[in-house]
Amino acid sequence: MSFSAYPDPVAADAPIGIFDSGVGALSVLRHIQARLPSEHLLCFADSGHAPYGGKSDAAIIERTLDIAAFLSTKNIKAIVVACNTATAAAIEALRQHYPKLIIVGVEPGLKPAAVFSKSGKAGVLATASTLASSRFIALRDQISTTTGISFLTQACVGLVEQIEKGELDTPETVAMLERYVTPLLRGGADTLALGCTHYPFVQPTIEAIAQRESAVPVTIIDTGEAVSRQLERLLQQRGLQRFETAPGSLQAFTTGSREALVNAFANLLNQHPTVTEMPAKTAA
């Protein structure tokens, strides 16, 4: 597949594309809808290739560019990479291919974690790929140097798969979260950054563990709000924010099960958009 620079969108009425390796896109989408209710949104859940956490950078870049190519056929004005792993591995390649398009990625919440921490130790829950990425390591080292904060990291192997299956509070998921969260709290972390957009959907369980295991209040960082603010800023900067009294439309696409994404929207967001199932091999 060949790619070319995407031209400047000419209409504020153009939609915004949002994608993730799966239902994590929904945790970011809800913040965007709350802040920018008039915007038309296209949500792409690449569940047929989830999780991204165990894939090579080359494979993640290929998926990201394929999805972007598909979304660009919808005359989008912006892409939100609602996936920490894809942001770390592929956002620079995406910006090179689409230099004139608004592109917003997600960060694993290290900056706000450092701001809110009083103990000087912050925990980070993320995929193994995110934690091993040069982008994450550089950001961690920079913030540690400037603030003196120590980051305790935990790769949450298998958690994305549980959330993709809709198993948010099953015994297996709760036991998994106990294994991942408890050592961070016992290590002194008083903030926990959710470094994967899937994880906000199990935040109630994380909060319950924190209340039990920590002697001090623990702040949970969900970066979806920061993403929505950055998107709003860039739309305003380009004169592309849509201002209408009627709410924007929402369409969804998945390389996984259509039924699963329909159920995820209903159960997680109480929404019922049109969902189209895409071939798993390619998005375009």
Phi and psi in degrees as GROMACS dihedral restraints (atoms count N, CA, C in turn):
[ dihedral_restraints ]
;  ai    aj    ak    al  type     phi  dphi    fc
    3     4     5     6     1  -100.6    20    10
    4     5     6     7     1   149.5    20    10
    6     7     8     9     1  -124.7    20    10
    7     8     9    10     1   147.4    20    10
    9    10    11    12     1  -134.6    20    10
   10    11    12    13     1   160.1    20    10
   12    13    14    15     1   -61.0    20    10
   13    14    15    16     1   130.2    20    10
   15    16    17    18     1   -78.4    20    10
   16    17    18    19     1   132.5    20    10
   18    19    20    21     1   -70.0    20    10
   19    20    21    22     1   162.8    20    10
   21    22    23    24     1   -61.1    20    10
   22    23    24    25     1   127.1    20    10
   24    25    26    27     1   -64.5    20    10
   25    26    27    28     1   148.0    20    10
   27    28    29    30     1  -107.9    20    10
   28    29    30    31     1    -8.2    20    10
   30    31    32    33     1  -126.8    20    10
   31    32    33    34     1   132.2    20    10
   33    34    35    36     1   -66.5    20    10
   34    35    36    37     1   -18.4    20    10
   36    37    38    39     1   -76.1    20    10
   37    38    39    40     1    -8.5    20    10
   39    40    41    42     1   -64.5    20    10
   40    41    42    43     1   149.9    20    10
   42    43    44    45     1   -81.0    20    10
   43    44    45    46     1   167.6    20    10
   45    46    47    48     1  -110.3    20    10
   46    47    48    49     1   129.6    20    10
   48    49    50    51     1   -92.6    20    10
   49    50    51    52     1   136.4    20    10
   51    52    53    54     1  -129.4    20    10
   52    53    54    55     1   129.5    20    10
   54    55    56    57     1  -141.0    20    10
   55    56    57    58     1   156.1    20    10
   57    58    59    60     1  -151.7    20    10
   58    59    60    61     1   172.2    20    10
   60    61    62    63     1   -68.8    20    10
   61    62    63    64     1   -10.7    20    10
   63    64    65    66     1  -175.7    20    10
   64    65    66    67     1  -138.0    20    10
   66    67    68    69     1   -74.0    20    10
   67    68    69    70     1    -5.1    20    10
   69    70    71    72     1   -57.7    20    10
   70    71    72    73     1   -27.5    20    10
   72    73    74    75     1   -56.6    20    10
   73    74    75    76     1   -30.8    20    10
   75    76    77    78     1   -68.2    20    10
   76    77    78    79     1   -30.7    20    10
   78    79    80    81     1   -69.7    20    10
   79    80    81    82     1   -30.6    20    10
   81    82    83    84     1   -82.2    20    10
   82    83    84    85     1   -40.2    20    10
   84    85    86    87     1   -56.9    20    10
   85    86    87    88     1   -39.3    20    10
   87    88    89    90     1   -64.7    20    10
   88    89    90    91     1   -33.8    20    10
   90    91    92    93     1   -70.5    20    10
   91    92    93    94     1   -38.7    20    10
   93    94    95    96     1   -66.2    20    10
   94    95    96    97     1   -41.9    20    10
   96    97    98    99     1   -62.9    20    10
   97    98    99   100     1   -37.9    20    10
   99   100   101   102     1   -67.4    20    10
  100   101   102   103     1   -38.8    20    10
  102   103   104   105     1   -86.1    20    10
  103   104   105   106     1   -34.4    20    10
  105   106   107   108     1  -128.1    20    10
  106   107   108   109     1    66.6    20    10
  108   109   110   111     1   -65.9    20    10
  109   110   111   112     1   -18.2    20    10
  111   112   113   114     1   -85.6    20    10
  112   113   114   115     1   -11.2    20    10
  114   115   116   117     1   -75.7    20    10
  115   116   117   118     1   142.3    20    10
  117   118   119   120     1   -81.2    20    10
  118   119   120   121     1   131.9    20    10
  120   121   122   123     1  -124.6    20    10
  121   122   123   124     1   140.0    20    10
  123   124   125   126     1  -117.9    20    10
  124   125   126   127     1   118.2    20    10
  126   127   128   129     1  -109.6    20    10
  127   128   129   130     1   121.0    20    10
  129   130   131   132     1  -113.9    20    10
  130   131   132   133     1   115.7    20    10
  132   133   134   135     1  -105.5    20    10
  133   134   135   136     1   110.9    20    10
  135   136   137   138     1   -86.8    20    10
  136   137   138   139     1    51.1    20    10
  138   139   140   141     1   -65.0    20    10
  139   140   141   142     1   -22.4    20    10
  141   142   143   144     1   -68.3    20    10
  142   143   144   145     1   -12.9    20    10
  144   145   146   147     1  -122.5    20    10
  145   146   147   148     1    11.6    20    10
  147   148   149   150     1   -78.5    20    10
  148   149   150   151     1   147.8    20    10
  150   151   152   153     1   -87.9    20    10
  151   152   153   154     1   157.7    20    10
  153   154   155   156     1   -78.9    20    10
  154   155   156   157     1   -19.2    20    10
  156   157   158   159     1   -56.2    20    10
  157   158   159   160     1   -28.4    20    10
  159   160   161   162     1  -100.8    20    10
  160   161   162   163     1     5.8    20    10
  162   163   164   165     1   -92.9    20    10
  163   164   165   166     1   159.2    20    10
  165   166   167   168     1   -72.6    20    10
  166   167   168   169     1   159.8    20    10
  168   169   170   171     1   -58.3    20    10
  169   170   171   172     1   -39.2    20    10
  171   172   173   174     1   -61.8    20    10
  172   173   174   175     1   -41.1    20    10
  174   175   176   177     1   -67.5    20    10
  175   176   177   178     1   -38.9    20    10
  177   178   179   180     1   -68.3    20    10
  178   179   180   181     1   -40.6    20    10
  180   181   182   183     1   -61.7    20    10
  181   182   183   184     1   -43.3    20    10
  183   184   185   186     1   -60.6    20    10
  184   185   186   187     1   -45.8    20    10
  186   187   188   189     1   -63.1    20    10
  187   188   189   190     1   -44.1    20    10
  189   190   191   192     1   -60.1    20    10
  190   191   192   193     1   -44.9    20    10
  192   193   194   195     1   -69.9    20    10
  193   194   195   196     1   -34.5    20    10
  195   196   197   198     1   -64.5    20    10
  196   197   198   199     1   -45.2    20    10
  198   199   200   201     1   -65.6    20    10
  199   200   201   202     1   -42.0    20    10
  201   202   203   204     1   -61.8    20    10
  202   203   204   205     1   -39.0    20    10
  204   205   206   207     1   -63.0    20    10
  205   206   207   208     1   -40.9    20    10
  207   208   209   210     1   -64.6    20    10
  208   209   210   211     1   -48.8    20    10
  210   211   212   213     1   -62.5    20    10
  211   212   213   214     1   -33.7    20    10
  213   214   215   216     1   -66.6    20    10
  214   215   216   217     1   -22.3    20    10
  216   217   218   219     1   -70.1    20    10
  217   218   219   220     1   -12.7    20    10
  219   220   221   222     1   -95.0    20    10
  220   221   222   223     1    11.6    20    10
  222   223   224   225     1    58.3    20    10
  223   224   225   226     1    44.6    20    10
  225   226   227   228     1   -68.9    20    10
  226   227   228   229     1   155.5    20    10
  228   229   230   231     1  -105.0    20    10
  229   230   231   232     1   -11.4    20    10
  231   232   233   234     1  -159.1    20    10
  232   233   234   235     1   153.5    20    10
  234   235   236   237     1  -123.6    20    10
  235   236   237   238     1   131.6    20    10
  237   238   239   240     1  -108.0    20    10
  238   239   240   241     1   116.3    20    10
  240   241   242   243     1   -84.8    20    10
  241   242   243   244     1    91.6    20    10
  243   244   245   246     1   -87.5    20    10
  244   245   246   247     1    47.0    20    10
  246   247   248   249     1  -150.2    20    10
  247   248   249   250     1   122.3    20    10
  249   250   251   252     1   -64.7    20    10
  250   251   252   253     1   -41.1    20    10
  252   253   254   255     1   -65.1    20    10
  253   254   255   256     1   -44.2    20    10
  255   256   257   258     1   -68.3    20    10
  256   257   258   259     1   -36.1    20    10
  258   259   260   261     1   -61.2    20    10
  259   260   261   262     1   -46.8    20    10
  261   262   263   264     1   -64.2    20    10
  262   263   264   265     1   -39.7    20    10
  264   265   266   267     1   -89.2    20    10
  265   266   267   268     1   -32.1    20    10
  267   268   269   270     1  -128.9    20    10
  268   269   270   271     1    -4.5    20    10
  270   271   272   273     1   -67.4    20    10
  271   272   273   274     1   -32.3    20    10
  273   274   275   276     1   -67.1    20    10
  274   275   276   277     1   -40.8    20    10
  276   277   278   279     1   -63.5    20    10
  277   278   279   280     1   -39.3    20    10
  279   280   281   282     1   -63.1    20    10
  280   281   282   283     1   -43.0    20    10
  282   283   284   285     1   -67.5    20    10
  283   284   285   286     1   -32.0    20    10
  285   286   287   288     1   -67.6    20    10
  286   287   288   289     1   -38.3    20    10
  288   289   290   291     1   -77.7    20    10
  289   290   291   292     1   -28.6    20    10
  291   292   293   294     1  -129.9    20    10
  292   293   294   295     1    66.9    20    10
  294   295   296   297     1   -66.8    20    10
  295   296   297   298     1   -20.4    20    10
  297   298   299   300     1  -100.4    20    10
  298   299   300   301     1     0.5    20    10
  300   301   302   303     1   -94.1    20    10
  301   302   303   304     1   140.6    20    10
  303   304   305   306     1   -66.3    20    10
  304   305   306   307     1   122.8    20    10
  306   307   308   309     1  -130.1    20    10
  307   308   309   310     1   123.8    20    10
  309   310   311   312     1  -122.3    20    10
  310   311   312   313     1   127.2    20    10
  312   313   314   315     1  -106.8    20    10
  313   314   315   316     1  -179.9    20    10
  315   316   317   318     1  -114.8    20    10
  316   317   318   319     1   144.9    20    10
  318   319   320   321     1  -109.7    20    10
  319   320   321   322     1   158.0    20    10
  321   322   323   324     1   -78.8    20    10
  322   323   324   325     1    13.8    20    10
  324   325   326   327     1    79.7    20    10
  325   326   327   328     1    23.4    20    10
  327   328   329   330     1   -68.7    20    10
  328   329   330   331     1   -39.7    20    10
  330   331   332   333     1   -62.7    20    10
  331   332   333   334     1   -53.2    20    10
  333   334   335   336     1   -64.9    20    10
  334   335   336   337     1   -31.6    20    10
  336   337   338   339     1   -61.6    20    10
  337   338   339   340     1   -40.6    20    10
  339   340   341   342     1   -67.4    20    10
  340   341   342   343     1   -37.0    20    10
  342   343   344   345     1   -66.0    20    10
  343   344   345   346     1   -43.1    20    10
  345   346   347   348     1   -83.0    20    10
  346   347   348   349     1   -19.3    20    10
  348   349   350   351     1   -70.4    20    10
  349   350   351   352     1   132.4    20    10
  351   352   353   354     1  -105.2    20    10
  352   353   354   355     1   -20.1    20    10
  354   355   356   357     1   -85.4    20    10
  355   356   357   358     1   -14.7    20    10
  357   358   359   360     1    84.2    20    10
  358   359   360   361     1     8.4    20    10
  360   361   362   363     1  -132.4    20    10
  361   362   363   364     1   129.6    20    10
  363   364   365   366     1  -125.5    20    10
  364   365   366   367     1   137.7    20    10
  366   367   368   369     1   -95.1    20    10
  367   368   369   370     1   146.9    20    10
  369   370   371   372     1  -130.1    20    10
  370   371   372   373     1   120.8    20    10
  372   373   374   375     1  -102.8    20    10
  373   374   375   376     1   123.2    20    10
  375   376   377   378     1  -158.5    20    10
  376   377   378   379     1   177.5    20    10
  378   379   380   381     1   -78.7    20    10
  379   380   381   382     1   160.8    20    10
  381   382   383   384     1   -60.7    20    10
  382   383   384   385     1   -37.8    20    10
  384   385   386   387     1   -65.1    20    10
  385   386   387   388     1   -42.1    20    10
  387   388   389   390     1   -62.0    20    10
  388   389   390   391     1   -46.7    20    10
  390   391   392   393     1   -66.2    20    10
  391   392   393   394     1   -28.3    20    10
  393   394   395   396     1   -89.5    20    10
  394   395   396   397     1    -6.8    20    10
  396   397   398   399     1   -72.9    20    10
  397   398   399   400     1   148.0    20    10
  399   400   401   402     1   -63.7    20    10
  400   401   402   403     1   -33.0    20    10
  402   403   404   405     1   -62.7    20    10
  403   404   405   406     1   -46.1    20    10
  405   406   407   408     1   -66.2    20    10
  406   407   408   409     1   -46.4    20    10
  408   409   410   411     1   -61.3    20    10
  409   410   411   412     1   -42.1    20    10
  411   412   413   414     1   -64.4    20    10
  412   413   414   415     1   -42.7    20    10
  414   415   416   417     1   -65.8    20    10
  415   416   417   418     1   -43.7    20    10
  417   418   419   420     1   -59.5    20    10
  418   419   420   421     1   -47.7    20    10
  420   421   422   423     1   -65.4    20    10
  421   422   423   424     1   -39.9    20    10
  423   424   425   426     1   -62.5    20    10
  424   425   426   427     1   -47.4    20    10
  426   427   428   429     1   -69.8    20    10
  427   428   429   430     1   -37.9    20    10
  429   430   431   432     1   -61.7    20    10
  430   431   432   433     1   -41.0    20    10
  432   433   434   435     1   -66.4    20    10
  433   434   435   436     1   -41.6    20    10
  435   436   437   438     1   -82.0    20    10
  436   437   438   439     1   -25.0    20    10
  438   439   440   441     1  -113.3    20    10
  439   440   441   442     1   -19.9    20    10
  441   442   443   444     1    81.0    20    10
  442   443   444   445     1     4.7    20    10
  444   445   446   447     1   -73.9    20    10
  445   446   447   448     1   138.3    20    10
  447   448   449   450     1   -98.4    20    10
  448   449   450   451     1   131.1    20    10
  450   451   452   453     1  -102.9    20    10
  451   452   453   454     1   124.9    20    10
  453   454   455   456     1  -100.1    20    10
  454   455   456   457     1   117.9    20    10
  456   457   458   459     1  -107.4    20    10
  457   458   459   460     1   149.6    20    10
  459   460   461   462     1  -142.0    20    10
  460   461   462   463     1   118.8    20    10
  462   463   464   465     1   -79.2    20    10
  463   464   465   466     1   124.5    20    10
  465   466   467   468     1   -99.3    20    10
  466   467   468   469     1    72.9    20    10
  468   469   470   471     1   -63.4    20    10
  469   470   471   472     1   127.4    20    10
  471   472   473   474     1    90.8    20    10
  472   473   474   475     1   -12.6    20    10
  474   475   476   477     1   -70.3    20    10
  475   476   477   478     1   -40.8    20    10
  477   478   479   480     1   -58.3    20    10
  478   479   480   481     1   -42.7    20    10
  480   481   482   483     1   -61.2    20    10
  481   482   483   484     1   -40.7    20    10
  483   484   485   486     1   -63.0    20    10
  484   485   486   487     1   -42.8    20    10
  486   487   488   489     1   -69.3    20    10
  487   488   489   490     1   -38.4    20    10
  489   490   491   492     1   -59.5    20    10
  490   491   492   493     1   -34.8    20    10
  492   493   494   495     1   -79.1    20    10
  493   494   495   496     1    -4.9    20    10
  495   496   497   498     1    82.0    20    10
  496   497   498   499     1    12.7    20    10
  498   499   500   501     1   -92.6    20    10
  499   500   501   502     1    77.9    20    10
  501   502   503   504     1   -83.8    20    10
  502   503   504   505     1   -32.4    20    10
  504   505   506   507     1  -135.2    20    10
  505   506   507   508     1    28.6    20    10
  507   508   509   510     1   -74.4    20    10
  508   509   510   511     1   160.4    20    10
  510   511   512   513     1   -54.1    20    10
  511   512   513   514     1   -37.8    20    10
  513   514   515   516     1   -65.8    20    10
  514   515   516   517     1   -42.8    20    10
  516   517   518   519     1   -68.0    20    10
  517   518   519   520     1   -42.3    20    10
  519   520   521   522     1   -62.0    20    10
  520   521   522   523     1   -42.7    20    10
  522   523   524   525     1   -63.9    20    10
  523   524   525   526     1   -38.1    20    10
  525   526   527   528     1   -63.1    20    10
  526   527   528   529     1   -46.1    20    10
  528   529   530   531     1   -64.9    20    10
  529   530   531   532     1   -36.1    20    10
  531   532   533   534     1   -58.3    20    10
  532   533   534   535     1   -44.0    20    10
  534   535   536   537     1   -65.9    20    10
  535   536   537   538     1   -35.9    20    10
  537   538   539   540     1   -86.6    20    10
  538   539   540   541     1   -38.3    20    10
  540   541   542   543     1   -84.7    20    10
  541   542   543   544     1   -41.2    20    10
  543   544   545   546     1   -56.4    20    10
  544   545   546   547     1   -45.2    20    10
  546   547   548   549     1   -61.9    20    10
  547   548   549   550     1   -32.6    20    10
  549   550   551   552     1   -66.6    20    10
  550   551   552   553     1   -42.8    20    10
  552   553   554   555     1   -67.9    20    10
  553   554   555   556     1   -42.3    20    10
  555   556   557   558     1   -69.4    20    10
  556   557   558   559     1   -19.7    20    10
  558   559   560   561     1   -82.5    20    10
  559   560   561   562     1    -2.6    20    10
  561   562   563   564     1   105.0    20    10
  562   563   564   565     1     3.2    20    10
  564   565   566   567     1   -68.0    20    10
  565   566   567   568     1   131.2    20    10
  567   568   569   570     1  -115.2    20    10
  568   569   570   571     1     5.1    20    10
  570   571   572   573     1  -133.9    20    10
  571   572   573   574     1   146.7    20    10
  573   574   575   576     1  -128.7    20    10
  574   575   576   577     1   115.9    20    10
  576   577   578   579     1   -90.6    20    10
  577   578   579   580     1   127.2    20    10
  579   580   581   582     1   -86.8    20    10
  580   581   582   583     1    96.3    20    10
  582   583   584   585     1   -87.3    20    10
  583   584   585   586     1    24.9    20    10
  585   586   587   588     1  -148.9    20    10
  586   587   588   589     1   136.3    20    10
  588   589   590   591     1   -72.0    20    10
  589   590   591   592     1   -10.9    20    10
  591   592   593   594     1   -72.0    20    10
  592   593   594   595     1   -32.1    20    10
  594   595   596   597     1   -66.9    20    10
  595   596   597   598     1   -28.0    20    10
  597   598   599   600     1   -56.5    20    10
  598   599   600   601     1   -22.8    20    10
  600   601   602   603     1   -75.3    20    10
  601   602   603   604     1   -11.8    20    10
  603   604   605   606     1  -113.5    20    10
  604   605   606   607     1    17.6    20    10
  606   607   608   609     1   -59.2    20    10
  607   608   609   610     1   -38.0    20    10
  609   610   611   612     1   -57.2    20    10
  610   611   612   613     1   -39.1    20    10
  612   613   614   615     1   -69.5    20    10
  613   614   615   616     1   -40.0    20    10
  615   616   617   618     1   -61.0    20    10
  616   617   618   619     1   -42.9    20    10
  618   619   620   621     1   -63.2    20    10
  619   620   621   622     1   -39.4    20    10
  621   622   623   624     1   -64.9    20    10
  622   623   624   625     1   -40.4    20    10
  624   625   626   627     1   -64.4    20    10
  625   626   627   628     1   -42.5    20    10
  627   628   629   630     1   -62.9    20    10
  628   629   630   631     1   -42.3    20    10
  630   631   632   633     1   -62.7    20    10
  631   632   633   634     1   -34.5    20    10
  633   634   635   636     1   -79.9    20    10
  634   635   636   637     1   -38.5    20    10
  636   637   638   639     1   -94.3    20    10
  637   638   639   640     1   -20.2    20    10
  639   640   641   642     1  -107.8    20    10
  640   641   642   643     1   138.1    20    10
  642   643   644   645     1   -80.8    20    10
  643   644   645   646     1   -11.8    20    10
  645   646   647   648     1  -122.4    20    10
  646   647   648   649     1   158.5    20    10
  648   649   650   651     1   -60.1    20    10
  649   650   651   652     1   140.5    20    10
  651   652   653   654     1  -114.7    20    10
  652   653   654   655     1   128.0    20    10
  654   655   656   657     1   -91.3    20    10
  655   656   657   658     1   129.2    20    10
  657   658   659   660     1  -101.8    20    10
  658   659   660   661     1   127.8    20    10
  660   661   662   663     1  -103.2    20    10
  661   662   663   664     1   114.2    20    10
  663   664   665   666     1  -109.7    20    10
  664   665   666   667     1   117.8    20    10
  666   667   668   669     1   -85.7    20    10
  667   668   669   670     1     3.5    20    10
  669   670   671   672     1   -59.8    20    10
  670   671   672   673     1   -35.9    20    10
  672   673   674   675     1   -64.0    20    10
  673   674   675   676     1   -42.7    20    10
  675   676   677   678     1   -64.0    20    10
  676   677   678   679     1   -37.2    20    10
  678   679   680   681     1   -62.7    20    10
  679   680   681   682     1   -44.1    20    10
  681   682   683   684     1   -64.4    20    10
  682   683   684   685     1   -37.1    20    10
  684   685   686   687     1   -66.1    20    10
  685   686   687   688     1   -42.5    20    10
  687   688   689   690     1   -65.3    20    10
  688   689   690   691     1   -40.6    20    10
  690   691   692   693     1   -61.5    20    10
  691   692   693   694     1   -45.2    20    10
  693   694   695   696     1   -59.9    20    10
  694   695   696   697     1   -44.0    20    10
  696   697   698   699     1   -60.3    20    10
  697   698   699   700     1   -45.1    20    10
  699   700   701   702     1   -70.7    20    10
  700   701   702   703     1   -36.4    20    10
  702   703   704   705     1   -63.1    20    10
  703   704   705   706     1   -43.2    20    10
  705   706   707   708     1   -65.0    20    10
  706   707   708   709     1   -39.5    20    10
  708   709   710   711     1   -60.9    20    10
  709   710   711   712     1   -37.0    20    10
  711   712   713   714     1   -89.9    20    10
  712   713   714   715     1    -4.1    20    10
  714   715   716   717     1    69.8    20    10
  715   716   717   718     1    32.1    20    10
  717   718   719   720     1  -115.3    20    10
  718   719   720   721     1     7.7    20    10
  720   721   722   723     1   -73.3    20    10
  721   722   723   724     1   137.2    20    10
  723   724   725   726     1   -90.5    20    10
  724   725   726   727     1   124.8    20    10
  726   727   728   729     1  -116.3    20    10
  727   728   729   730     1   100.2    20    10
  729   730   731   732     1  -139.3    20    10
  730   731   732   733     1   153.2    20    10
  732   733   734   735     1   -75.8    20    10
  733   734   735   736     1   -32.6    20    10
  735   736   737   738     1   -76.5    20    10
  736   737   738   739     1   141.4    20    10
  738   739   740   741     1   -65.9    20    10
  739   740   741   742     1   152.7    20    10
  741   742   743   744     1   -71.5    20    10
  742   743   744   745     1   164.4    20    10
  744   745   746   747     1   -85.3    20    10
  745   746   747   748     1   164.2    20    10
  747   748   749   750     1  -139.2    20    10
  748   749   750   751     1   124.6    20    10
  750   751   752   753     1  -123.7    20    10
  751   752   753   754     1   148.4    20    10
  753   754   755   756     1  -130.6    20    10
  754   755   756   757     1   150.4    20    10
  756   757   758   759     1  -136.2    20    10
  757   758   759   760     1   148.0    20    10
  759   760   761   762     1  -147.5    20    10
  760   761   762   763     1   144.2    20    10
  762   763   764   765     1   -92.6    20    10
  763   764   765   766     1     1.8    20    10
  765   766   767   768     1  -102.4    20    10
  766   767   768   769     1  -142.7    20    10
  768   769   770   771     1   -82.3    20    10
  769   770   771   772     1   126.3    20    10
  771   772   773   774     1   -59.7    20    10
  772   773   774   775     1   -44.5    20    10
  774   775   776   777     1   -60.0    20    10
  775   776   777   778     1   -40.0    20    10
  777   778   779   780     1   -63.5    20    10
  778   779   780   781     1   -41.4    20    10
  780   781   782   783     1   -72.3    20    10
  781   782   783   784     1   -37.2    20    10
  783   784   785   786     1   -57.0    20    10
  784   785   786   787     1   -46.1    20    10
  786   787   788   789     1   -66.5    20    10
  787   788   789   790     1   -37.4    20    10
  789   790   791   792     1   -63.1    20    10
  790   791   792   793     1   -44.8    20    10
  792   793   794   795     1   -61.1    20    10
  793   794   795   796     1   -43.2    20    10
  795   796   797   798     1   -67.5    20    10
  796   797   798   799     1   -45.5    20    10
  798   799   800   801     1   -78.2    20    10
  799   800   801   802     1   -36.1    20    10
  801   802   803   804     1   -90.9    20    10
  802   803   804   805     1   -35.3    20    10
  804   805   806   807     1  -121.8    20    10
  805   806   807   808     1    -5.5    20    10
  807   808   809   810     1    55.4    20    10
  808   809   810   811     1    43.0    20    10
  810   811   812   813     1  -124.9    20    10
  811   812   813   814     1   158.6    20    10
  813   814   815   816     1  -138.7    20    10
  814   815   816   817     1    64.4    20    10
  816   817   818   819     1   -76.4    20    10
  817   818   819   820     1   165.1    20    10
  819   820   821   822     1   -68.4    20    10
  820   821   822   823     1   129.2    20    10
  822   823   824   825     1  -119.2    20    10
  823   824   825   826     1   127.6    20    10
  825   826   827   828     1  -111.7    20    10
  826   827   828   829     1   129.6    20    10
  828   829   830   831     1   -87.1    20    10
  829   830   831   832     1   127.7    20    10
  831   832   833   834     1  -104.1    20    10
  832   833   834   835     1   156.4    20    10
  834   835   836   837     1   -60.5    20    10
  835   836   837   838     1   140.4    20    10
  837   838   839   840     1   -71.0    20    10
  838   839   840   841     1   -28.7    20    10
  840   841   842   843     1   -69.8    20    10
  841   842   843   844     1   -36.9    20    10
  843   844   845   846     1  -148.2    20    10
  844   845   846   847     1   151.3    20    10
  846   847   848   849     1   -91.7    20    10
  847   848   849   850     1   -17.5    20    10
